[in-house]
Amino acid sequence: MLNRILRTGVAAAAILSALATPVTAAESERESASVALTNPLLYAIAWRQTAAEFRALYYQGFALAQLRVEQALAAREASASERYASACSNHRRR
């Protein structure tokens, strides 16, 4: 008789735990969803992945960097040619 009660109790506990698991899983999913909605980093990532403004800013920044590199190279070449011309004129004076 005691064996039967123990088996029935174990079976009832197994059934209750099986029934309670989906409820707790659903609750944890709801909690994780609410945490996800309150995380501002997710909004930033979503904006970065979908916004046309981000793409435009990216290309604008790249174009500006390319312009600055070209200006720096042009200034470098100009100063090198000035130094060369100066050296040549100093050599001719001698």
N, C-alpha and C positions, 0 to 999 in steps of 0.2 A: 504494500500500500504506500509506504514511504517512497519507494522507488517510483511509483506511478506519479505521485505528487511532485517529486523532483523533476521528472521528465516533463510533466505538464507545465511546471513553472519555467523550466529552461526553454521550452517551446514558446510559451507566452512571451518571455523576455526577448527571444529572437524575433518574433513577429512584431512586437512593439518597437524594437530597435530598427527593424526594416521599414516600418511605417514612419518612424520619426526621422529617418535619414533624409528622405527627399524634402521634408519640410525645412530641416536645418540647412540643407544644400541650397534650397531656394532662398532662404533668408541670407545666407552668406553671399549668394549671387547678387541679391538686392543691395546688400551692404557694399560689396565691391563696386557695383554700378554707381551707387551714390558717392562713393569715395572718388571714383573715376570722374564723375561730373564736377566735383569740387576741386579737382587738381588743375590749377591754371596752366601748368606746363603742357597738358594735353591740348588745350586750346591753342597754345603757341605752335605746337607741332602741326596741328591740323591746319592752321593758317599758313604756315610755311610750305606745307605740301600742296595746298590748293590755291593760294592767292596769286593772282596775276601781278599784284603789286610787288610781291617778293621777287618774282622773276625779273620784273622791270628794274627793281633796285639792284639786283645782282648784276644784270647786264650794264647798268649805268655805272656801277662801281668798277667793273672790269674795264669799260671804255675809258673811264677817267684814269685808271692806273696805266693803261696802255698809252694814253696821251702824255702822262707825266714821264714815262720811260722814254718816249720818243723825244720829248723836250730835253730831258737830261742828256740823252745821247747827242742831240744836236748841239747843245751847249758845250759838251765835251769836245766834239769835233771842232767847233768854232774856236775854243780856247787852244786846242792843239794846233790849228792852222795859224792862229795869231802868234803862238810861240815859235812856230816854224818860220813865219814871215819875219818876226823880230830877230830870230837867230840869223836868218839870211841877210837881213839889212845890217846887222852888226858885223857880219863877216865881210860884206862888201865895203864897209867903211875902213877897214884895216888896210 
